[in-house]
Amino acid sequence: MKKVAVIDSGSGGLNVLSKLFASAHDCQFLYLADEKNAPYGEKSKQNLIKIAKNLVEMLNYSFHPDVIVFACNTLTACAIRAMRRIYPNINFIGCEPAIKPACQKYNPTEVLLLATDATIKHSALVKKYADMQTLAIKNLPTLIDQNLFDLNSLIPYLRQQILPYSPKAIVLGCTHFEAIKTQISSFCTAELFSSSEGISKRLGSFCAPHGGNDCFFMTTGSGESLPKFFHYLFN
């Protein structure tokens, strides 16, 4: 059984974990919600590298993972290269915004990347597609964590922020934003692009073709959110 650690600062990685749990086989998953350091999107690259190193060290000591999934676009953009260099014996899988398929289908000027400040600043793909529109909605990942079971309450705020860009395609450049697909589609006809399917395929290359999975939860915070996360994932 492969040991797979999935890391995010809050609930966003649960959207990735749900797809991994359904598509991968014979895995023991550990979801690490790094609430102590949330939100990631407003931190510097060097700070995020330090955070990632501390988390990997902790996981090495307590879980001994075969694979670590950075279920966060920001952590991937800022820290995954450094972690692969420091820990060559661990397989790291990251999240990159689905910018390429969106810009292949639409003119980049018609594509809106919805992401955090850090992802927009440090993602190599963002630099490559410089004509693409970008938007970092302040505190949106935190607002999603706080309103997991009342996401429709965010619709007025989302509408106000997104509609002025008139996009034909929206790239969900944060795993938290998987949770608000329905809310965005309620007022915007843009096609939505996400990267979670690619992560599932990548993990599948390390796993057995059949078998059951286990799942455990860990947090660097108080633990008060874990029942909410569990309920969100399995209901």
N, C-alpha and C positions, 0 to 999 in steps of 0.2 A: 504494500500500500504506500503510495507516494504521499509525503507530507507537504502540503501546500499552504503557505501563509499568504493571506490577502490583507494588504495594508491600505487604510485611508484615514483621514482625520475625523470622519463622521459617518453619515449614512450613505454617502455617494458610492462607496465601494460595495455596498449591499446590492446595488443594481448589477454590478459585475459578478459578484458572488452567486447571485441567483442563476445567472446564465452558466457559470462554471459548474455549479452543483448539478444542473440539469444535463449538461453535455459531457462532462468529464466523468471518468469511472475509476473506482478503486483508489479513492483519494481520502486523506484525512485533512480536512480544511480547518485552519485557524484564522478567524477574522479578528484582526487587531485594529480597533478604533482608537486612533491616537488623539483622543479628545484634549489631552493636556496641551498639545501644540496647535490645536485648531484656532483659526483657519490657516491653512497652508498658503492660500493665494496671495496673502499680503506680506509674506516673509521673503527675505533675501535668498539668493541662490546659495551662498555659503552657509547660511543658517539652516537651510533645508538639507544640505549635504550632511551637516553635523547631526541633525535630527534623524535622518535616514540611517546613518552609521550607528547611532545609539540603538535604534529599533532593531537593526539587523543583529547587532551584538546580543541584545536581549533574546531575540528569537533563536539565535545559535545556541545560547546557553539553555534555554527552557524548552525548545521545541525541535531543534535540529532539522530545519526544513530542507527538502530537496529543491523546491521551487518557491520563490517569493514573487508575488504579483503586486506591483505598485498600481493599485486600482484608483489612481489619481493622476490626471494629466499634469498637474503642477509638479508633483514629486518626480514623475517620470522626466519631464523636461529639465529639471534642475539637478537631479541626483543620480539617475540610473547609470549613467556612464561612469561616474566615480565609484559606485557600488560594484559594478562589474569588474572594474580594475582592482579594487581592494579585496573582493571576495570571488576569485575566479572559479571556485568549486561550487558555487551556488548558481542555479539557473534563475535569472531575473526576467520577468515579463512585465512590460510597461504598457501604458495607455498613451496613444498619440491621437490627436484630433483627426477625424476623417476629412481632412482638408483636400487631399488629392482627388478622391472620387467626386467631391462636390464641385471642385474647380474644373474637373474634366467634363462634367455634365453641364455646368453653367459658366457664364463669364465670371471671372473672379470678382469683378465689381458688383455682381449681383448676389454674392455669397457673403453671409454674415457669420463670423466666428464668435460664438458666445462662450466666453472663457474667463478665467481669472487674470488679474494683472500679471502675475508671475508667468503663467503659461504664454500669454501674448508676448511678453518681453523675452522669454528664453527659448521658446520652441523654434527649432530650425525650420520647420514647415511654414511657420508664420513669416519668417524672413524670406523664404523662397517664393511665397505667393503674396508679394507686397501690395498688390492691387486689391486684395480682399479687404472687406470691411471687418472691423473688430469691435467688440463691445464687452466690457467688464462691468456687470451690474453689481453695484456695491452691496456687499453682505448677502448676496443671493444664496450661496451654499449654506450659510448659517440660518437664513430664513427658511430654507427647505428643511434643515434638521429640526427646526423649532415647530414646523407646521406639517410634519409628515402625514398626518391624518386629516388635514384641512388645507390641502394644496390649492384648492380653488380660491382661497382667500388671497392668493398671490396674483391672480389674473389681472386686476387693475394695474398693479405695479409693473408686471411683465408687459402688458399692452403699451403702457406709457413709454417704456424703455425701448421696446423692439420696433414698433410700427413706424417710427420716423425713418428707419433705414430702408424700408420697402424691399426686404430681401426676397429673392426667389428660392434661396436655399439657406438653411441655418445649420451650421456645424455645432453640435453639442460638445464643446471642448472641456467639459468638466463632468465627471461621472455622477455628480449630484443631479445634473440636469436631465438625466434619463428619467427621473421621477416626474418631471413636469412636461413631458411630451404632449399629453392630452390637453393640458392647460394652454400651452403655446398654440396648438392646433385649433383651439376654440376661437381664436381671433385672427389667426395668421394662416394663409394658404401655402406658405413656403414649405418645401420638402426638407425634412429633418434627416441629418446624417449623424451617426454615432459610431464608435469604434469597438463596442463590446463584443461583436461577433468575431472579430479578428483575434481578440484575446482568447476566446474560447477555443478557436482552432489551434492557436499556438500552444495552449496548455494540453490539448488533446494529443499533441505529438510526444509528450512526456509520459502519458498515462496508458493504462491497460485498456483493451477494447471493451471490457465489461467488468462488472463488479459494483458493489454499493459504496456509498460515501458516508463519512462522519463529518460533523461540523461542531466546532467549539468557538466560543467568543472570549475576547480579552479586551480590556480597555486600559489606557494610561490615565483615565479620569476616575471619577468617583464610583462608576458602575451604575449610576441611576438610569442611564439611557439604555442599558443592555436589554431589559425587557421590551422596551419600545422597538429597538432594532430587531429583536427576534420576532416580534409580532409583525413588523413590516415585511420581513423577509419571507415568512412562512404563511402569511394570510393574504 
